[in-house]
Structure formats: structure tokens, C-alpha cells
């Protein structure tokens, strides 16, 4: 591996995180309150009352991919996760494109996070005019991105402590919403009720978006105690918590509001629309605060893994060498953190000033990108362990095969359901990535590897 200026002799902070911290980062990265707020309406529109069932079924391929991550991480706990694993399996070109896909999924989701955080802040402060102003949204959203980048830059322990506090707030608030919704709701038949548009593949994609984020536990593996084992336990624990939380809240929302009202607000977030009627003004503000906290927490935990992916790519000469620089004081990525924050600001401000469908379009586009790199990671497992398959046949062949097939089917079927907007975003992202990645000078013989 070539060592670059500014990174020689420096590494990320070792043994900084335990199982609890790693699990908190994995859960917080999914932004449970925010993800539910912007996704439940879409789910109801796609699959109707079956939304809780789709969430339960979608957890299966996601869990299988998590097991693929675990298998690869046991052998090579690299903070770049999917990039180094697919690079070793398929070569530098494919690894670069998978790394690019991972980074761009995170860039795009930052638009959602910043938008939700900005709007909810104004609503909590009673500044309805600012909440409706695109310029005001862009200004405050930008400030949030930069502040969260600063906290991420100040060190992994600061970030983990922040996540514990913010995560506790949002989970308690979501459970409070669910309990009150069930109390006031009638029964709902999730097995034979209204089915919305019947767009099952698109519904699964939305569910993938909801679960996405647990892999952040693997992205901080170099900073975790027992890096070959702890991230996997944390990620699987995070997935278990999320499955239960999502099913309960989605079921409560459908039972309380009904399918059609939820589908009508699919382009908005259902918690903002329903919380005041359900919980009163004070309760609605508390729940809005939880969504705000969730978006801010996920903003920080999106910066953490993406900066480390870029760092890993630079260490292996798949990204400019400056991205490998690590702060001597905080032992965190420097250039990678701030370049990602800058790219996120640009990607956020542009659509928020020009589009009325930032939330819905970016959810679908991000879901497609995430499914692509999940598929690539699962497919990489048997190739990565070529010649070493018999000793762990289930983990290295069966599980990856089922996971790959699941996401391949979902991607093919979803193309007809998600609409032109998200597909254009994904297409442009991949074309731009191909131009950038393959125009870079390949590393010299013997470089770009550990």
C-alpha cells in the first residue's frame, strides 16, 4: 500500500468503541424516527395495509447481507468495507465503482436529512414562514451539515456519546407515538386489507432505505475493540432492534390513520401531519423534536462511515491521496470528512431550491444505490474466498447466493415501479462515477494493496 503525504505513521483511534457504542452507531445511522417519517406514507401508497408485513419480509435479505458483511469482516476488518472486499474479489475497477456507489448513496441521503432537520427546526420554533421558504431551508440545512461534520471530525468517542443521547430520545418518542396510536385506533387487517398500488418491489426498496445504516457498525471497525467480531454482533443487534421498532410503528400508523390518508401524504412525512391530532400540540412538538434529533444523529453517522470509505479508497490508490490524511490530534479523517461535507452541501442546496419532491425522489434513488452495493458485496463473498469455500459452505456460498438473488430480483422488478426521476438520478450518478473512477491513473504494480 502506498503511503501518502499527511498520513504516514497515523491511524484511526484504536479500541475507542465497545459493543454498545458500535450498536448505537449502527441503529442511529438508520435514523429510525426520520426514516419512518419519510417512508411510511410511501410504503402505504405502494403496499397498503401490508406495510408491516413488507417490513418484516424485507428484513430477511438485509439480514443475509449483514451476514455477508460479517464473513468478510472476520477476515479483513477494513473501514472501507464494501470497497476493499469487492476490489479483492473483482478487481480495482469494480471496487472503485462499488466504493463510488456507497459514497453517492450517502451524499444523496444527506439532502433528506438536512431538509427534514431544517423544516422541523422552524416548525418547532413556530417559524412557519421559514419552514416554507426554500432559501431558509437551504441555509439552516447547510449549517446543520457543517456542525455535524465538525462533531464527527472532533473524534469517534465524541460522536458515539452524542449518538447514545440522541438515539434514546428518538426511540422513546417513537414508542410513545405507537402506544397512543394503538389506543385510539381500530383494528387493521395487514393480511387482507387495502393493498395500495400493489407495487411490491418498490415497497421493498423503501424498506431497504429504512434498514440502511446498520453497516456503519462495520465502517468503524478499525476503531472498535475486537474489530473482526464486535462490528458483526453490533450490526446484527441493530437489525433486530430495528425490525421490531419499524413493524410496531408502521402497524400503529396504518391502524390509526388508514391506508388512503397515509398514501395521500407520501411526498411529505406522516409524523408531521398526524402527530398534533394524535398527541396534541405539545405532544406533536415533542415528536417533531424526536424526528429532528433523528435527522441530526443520522447526519453525523452518515459522515462517519463515508469519510472512512473515502479514506480506505485513498489508502489503496482508488481515490486522490489527500483523502488518506488523518488528523494527528483527533485521529479522524480530515480531507475526506470536509470534502464529503462540502459535496453534501452542494447536493442538498441545488435540489432544495428547485424541486418540490426532494424527499420522495431521493428515498427511491438512495434505495436503488444501496441495493446495488448490497448486491455487489454479497456476490463478492464466494469469489473473495475462492479455494476456501468448503470449510464454511453455508456462510460463503448459500447465504451470499440467496442475498444476491434477492436484491437482483428486487432491482429488476423495481425499475418499472419507482418512476423516471430516481432512475435518472441513479443513471447520472453511475455514469459520472465511471468517468471519474476510470479516468484516474491506476496504481503502479504492487501499490494499491495492503
Number of C-alpha atoms within 10 A of each C-alpha: 13 17 17 16 11 16 18 12 8 14 17 21 17 15 13 18 24 17 20 15 20 32 29 27 38 31 30 32 31 29 32 25 29 27 25 26 22 25 26 32 29 30 32 31 26 27 27 30 28 28 32 28 16 21 24 16 14 21 21 14 20 22 18 22 24 24 21 25 25 24 21 25 23 14 12 15 25 22 28 26 26 27 30 28 26 28 23 16 21 16 12 23 16 19 24 25 22 28 28 27 24 25 21 23 23 22 24 23 24 27 29 25 28 29 27 25 26 25 24 24 23 18 18 16 11 11 13 14 10 18 20 13 13 18 14 17 25 23 14 18 27 22 15 22 25 18 15 22 23 17 17 27 25 18 20 23 17 12 21 23 13 17 27 18 13 21 24 15 19 27 19 12 19 21 15 15 22 19 13 14 22 18 12 13 15 13 11 18 12 19 12 10 13 19 19 20 16 16 19 22 22 27 31 26 25 30 28 24 24 27 26 23 26 28 28 30 29 34 26 29 29 23 23 25 17 16 23 21 19 23 33 27 19 26 28 20 19 25 25 14 12 21 19 13 18 24 17 17 23 25 22 26 28 29 22 22 18 18 26 17 15 25 23 14 17 22 18 22 22 23 23 18 14 17 20 17 11 17 17 12 12 11 17 21 19 19 25 28 21 25 31 26 25 29 32 28 27 30 31 29 28 29 30 29 27 26 30 27 27 30 29 23 26 24 26 24 26 28 21 16 21 17 28 29 24 24 18 15 8 16 19 26 26 21 19 26 24 19 14 23 25 17 14 23 23 14 16 25 20 12 16 22 15 10 11 12 13 19 22 22 21 22 25 27 25 27 25 29 27 24 23 18 22 27 22 24 27 29 25 25 24 21 18 19 18 12 9 12 16 12 9 12 12 12 20 26 19 13 21 28 19 16 24 22 15 18 26 17 11 18 21 11 15 20 15 13 16 22 13 11 15 20 17 12 18 21 14 12 18 18 11 12 19 16 10 14 21 15 9 12 11 14 15 9 7 9 14 18 15 9
